[in-house]
Amino acid sequence: RGVGSTLLPHKRFTRHAHRCVVATVTLQGEWGYLEGEEKLFEGCYAYDPPGTAHTPYAGDQGMVVFASFHGTDPVFLDYLDEEGNVTGQMDLDWFKSYADR
């Protein structure tokens, strides 16, 4: 299962925790995680194992990535609030609705 994702410059994706492995390739722009100092630019690969929690954000040019989700759990990500409580989930139905846009 894979999805392309775009973030405009200086925007954030929802803080989340991984339930599966996610492999991400940066296609354009630059991005990172608020919880770290590493920057990922065009051609970079990110590997996030289950249990990883973070908040991705886009740099000055925004970002375009392709993310591939690998696992057997029907839920891929848990969305988290500031205290780490689950507020929502990304699952197969989310992917189906995303593809229908």
SVG drawing of the C-alpha trace seen along z (x, -y; Angstrom):
<svg xmlns="http://www.w3.org/2000/svg" viewBox="-14 -29 34 38">
<polyline fill="none" stroke="black" stroke-width="0.4" points="0.0,0.0 1.4,-3.3 0.4,-7.0 1.8,-10.2 1.7,-13.1 2.3,-16.8 2.7,-19.5 2.9,-23.2 5.9,-25.2 6.1,-25.3 3.0,-23.1 2.8,-20.1 1.3,-16.7 -0.6,-15.4 1.6,-14.0 1.2,-10.2 2.6,-6.8 3.3,-4.0 1.6,-0.6 3.5,0.7 6.8,0.1 6.6,-3.0 9.3,-3.6 9.3,-7.1 11.1,-8.5 11.4,-12.3 10.4,-13.3 10.7,-17.1 11.4,-19.7 12.7,-19.2 11.1,-18.0 11.9,-16.7 10.4,-15.8 9.8,-18.4 11.3,-16.0 14.7,-15.9 17.3,-17.9 17.6,-15.7 16.4,-17.2 15.3,-14.9 15.6,-16.3 15.0,-15.0 16.2,-11.5 16.3,-10.8 14.8,-7.7 13.2,-7.5 12.5,-4.2 10.0,-4.4 9.4,-1.1 6.3,-0.3 6.1,-2.4 7.8,-5.4 6.0,-8.7 6.7,-12.1 5.4,-15.2 6.6,-15.6 6.8,-19.2 7.7,-20.7 10.7,-23.1 10.8,-26.3 10.0,-24.6 7.2,-22.3 7.5,-18.6 6.3,-15.8 6.9,-12.2 5.9,-8.7 5.2,-6.5 4.8,-2.8 3.1,-1.1 4.1,2.5 2.3,4.6 -0.6,6.8 -2.6,4.5 -5.5,2.9 -4.6,-0.4 -1.4,-2.0 -1.1,-5.1 -2.6,-6.4 -3.1,-10.2 -2.0,-11.7 -2.8,-14.8 -0.2,-16.8 -0.5,-14.3 0.0,-11.3 -3.7,-10.2 -5.0,-8.6 -7.5,-11.0 -7.9,-9.2 -6.5,-6.5 -5.3,-6.0 -6.5,-2.7 -7.4,-1.1 -10.7,-3.0 -8.7,-6.3 -6.6,-5.2 -9.7,-4.4 -11.2,-7.8 -7.9,-9.5 -7.6,-7.8 -11.2,-8.8 -10.4,-12.6"/>
</svg>
